Each structure stands twice: as C-alpha cells, then as structure tokens.
Amino acid sequence: MKKYDYLIVGAGLFGAVFAHEMTKEGSALYVCHSDGEFLYVIEDIYHNKICNTVLRKYDKNMKVIKEINLDSD
C-alpha cells in the first residue's frame, strides 16, 4: 500500500499552493481535481529523495484515458 503525507482534494488556489509548498519539503502527495467532465489525479511519490510524479486523467467511468510521467527536479 502506498503511503502519502497529504491528500489534497481540489487543486484550486489553496490546494495548488499547499501542494507546491509541501513538495518543497519532500512530502508525498495525492492530489485529486475534477473539472466537471474529467477527474485528474497527481501522485508525488518520494523514495530516497527521488520524486516520481504521475498525472492520470480519468473519464466518467473511472477509466484511465491518459497517464503522463512528470519529471521533478
């Protein structure tokens, strides 16, 4: 089971700023955001100070329609 330091629901102003600040501290995050049509999930997973960030886009049936690995330096 993956462990996260924070679960952030909604990547509006507060959620996005909070997520940004916590990643600078090395926290593992799970961010969910919906635009009304699609659900977006961003996972920041830290292992030995190396970050692997994944963005997934889901349709209304919770099927992954796009997955992007993002580099974080």
C-alpha contacts under 8 A as a table, 3 or more apart, distances in Angstrom:
res1	aa1	res2	aa2	distance
3	K	28	A	7.59
4	Y	7	L	7.05
4	Y	27	S	7.59
4	Y	28	A	4.85
4	Y	29	L	5.49
4	Y	30	Y	6.65
4	Y	45	I	7.70
5	D	27	S	5.80
5	D	28	A	5.17
5	D	29	L	6.02
6	Y	27	S	7.51
6	Y	28	A	6.69
6	Y	29	L	5.08
6	Y	30	Y	6.41
7	L	29	L	6.05
7	L	30	Y	4.90
7	L	31	V	6.00
8	I	11	A	7.37
8	I	15	G	6.28
8	I	19	A	7.53
8	I	29	L	7.42
8	I	30	Y	6.17
8	I	31	V	4.68
8	I	32	C	6.30
9	V	15	G	7.25
9	V	31	V	5.93
9	V	32	C	4.93
9	V	33	H	6.22
10	G	15	G	5.89
10	G	31	V	7.15
10	G	32	C	5.79
10	G	33	H	4.60
10	G	34	S	7.23
11	A	14	F	7.20
11	A	15	G	4.52
11	A	16	A	4.81
11	A	31	V	7.09
11	A	32	C	7.05
11	A	33	H	5.58
12	G	15	G	5.31
12	G	16	A	5.77
13	L	16	A	5.50
13	L	17	V	6.15
14	F	17	V	5.31
14	F	18	F	5.91
15	G	18	F	5.17
15	G	19	A	6.00
16	A	19	A	5.13
16	A	20	H	6.15
17	V	20	H	5.09
17	V	21	E	6.20
18	F	21	E	5.21
18	F	22	M	6.12
19	A	22	M	5.20
19	A	23	T	6.17
19	A	29	L	7.16
19	A	31	V	7.88
20	H	23	T	5.35
20	H	24	K	6.55
21	E	24	K	5.29
21	E	25	E	6.83
22	M	25	E	5.12
22	M	26	G	6.53
22	M	27	S	5.49
23	T	26	G	4.89
23	T	27	S	5.23
23	T	28	A	7.07
23	T	29	L	7.54
23	T	44	D	7.86
24	K	27	S	7.57
26	G	46	Y	7.21
26	G	49	K	7.29
27	S	46	Y	7.47
28	A	43	E	7.68
28	A	44	D	5.32
28	A	45	I	5.19
28	A	46	Y	5.96
29	L	42	I	7.81
29	L	43	E	5.78
29	L	44	D	5.03
29	L	45	I	6.93
30	Y	41	V	7.15
30	Y	42	I	5.86
30	Y	43	E	4.68
30	Y	44	D	6.50
31	V	41	V	5.56
31	V	42	I	4.99
31	V	43	E	6.39
32	C	39	L	7.10
32	C	40	Y	5.76
32	C	41	V	4.59
32	C	42	I	6.56
33	H	39	L	5.84
33	H	40	Y	5.13
33	H	41	V	6.47
34	S	37	E	6.99
34	S	38	F	5.69
34	S	39	L	4.39
34	S	40	Y	5.96
35	D	38	F	5.86
35	D	39	L	6.85
36	G	39	L	7.69
37	E	59	D	7.26
37	E	60	K	6.99
38	F	57	K	6.68
38	F	58	Y	5.74
38	F	59	D	5.23
38	F	60	K	6.47
39	L	57	K	5.85
39	L	58	Y	5.13
39	L	59	D	6.66
39	L	60	K	7.72
40	Y	55	L	7.04
40	Y	56	R	5.73
40	Y	57	K	4.71
40	Y	58	Y	6.38
41	V	55	L	5.74
41	V	56	R	5.22
41	V	57	K	6.62
42	I	53	T	6.99
42	I	54	V	5.65
42	I	55	L	4.56
42	I	56	R	6.51
43	E	52	N	7.95
43	E	53	T	5.55
43	E	54	V	5.31
43	E	55	L	6.69
44	D	51	C	6.49
44	D	52	N	5.95
44	D	53	T	4.57
44	D	54	V	6.80
45	I	51	C	5.66
45	I	52	N	5.36
45	I	53	T	6.37
46	Y	49	K	5.73
46	Y	50	I	5.48
46	Y	51	C	4.58
46	Y	52	N	6.50
47	H	50	I	5.39
47	H	51	C	6.67
51	C	71	D	7.74
51	C	72	S	6.20
51	C	73	D	7.94
52	N	69	N	7.45
52	N	70	L	7.15
52	N	71	D	6.80
52	N	72	S	7.10
53	T	69	N	5.95
53	T	70	L	5.14
53	T	71	D	6.49
53	T	72	S	6.89
54	V	67	E	7.06
54	V	68	I	5.82
54	V	69	N	4.61
54	V	70	L	5.85
55	L	67	E	5.70
55	L	68	I	5.16
55	L	69	N	6.40
55	L	70	L	7.25
56	R	64	V	6.60
56	R	65	I	7.69
56	R	66	K	5.76
56	R	67	E	4.46
56	R	68	I	6.48
57	K	64	V	5.76
57	K	65	I	5.74
57	K	66	K	5.11
57	K	67	E	6.43
58	Y	61	N	7.58
58	Y	62	M	5.21
58	Y	63	K	5.25
58	Y	64	V	4.45
58	Y	65	I	5.57
58	Y	66	K	7.22
59	D	62	M	5.30
59	D	63	K	5.54
59	D	64	V	6.67
59	D	65	I	6.60
60	K	63	K	7.40
64	V	67	E	7.15
